[in-house]
Amino acid sequence: MSRRVLLHAPTAAALDRARANLRNLRRADPAAEVRILANAEGASAALSRPDADTDRHLVLCQNSLASRGLAAPAGTATVPAVVLALAELQEQGWIYVRA
């Protein structure tokens, strides 16, 4: 079974760390499944500073986007609430890391 890791990015700085963590983890374990779940300031930062290398692993919080008057670009994964997604994915065996 491959490792499944959730990188939580609720701030702009956490998003930067999550992107670096993703790159490092994929180098060390290419089979790992990794998702960056960004909410609050992290969701805003993801839109203002896209990263072609890591954004395919990005999941944005619809609540955070709506509260800031933002929308996810077409093709960007979203969930209604990152907090709920984090809980559900951990129940499925994903490992939580606060970036």
Stockholm file with secondary structure:
# STOCKHOLM 1.0

chainA/1-99         MSRRVLLHAPTAAALDRARANLRNLRRADPAAEVRILANAEGASAALSRPDADTDRHLVLCQNSLASRGLAAPAGTATVPAVVLALAELQEQGWIYVRA
#=GR chainA/1-99 SS CCCEEEEEECSHHHHHHHHHHHHHHHHHCTTCEEEEEECTHHHHHHHHSCCTTTGGGEEEEHHHHHHTTCCCCTTCEEESCHHHHHHHHHHTTCEEEEC
#=GC SS_cons        CCCEEEEEECSHHHHHHHHHHHHHHHHHCTTCEEEEEECTHHHHHHHHSCCTTTGGGEEEEHHHHHHTTCCCCTTCEEESCHHHHHHHHHHTTCEEEEC
//
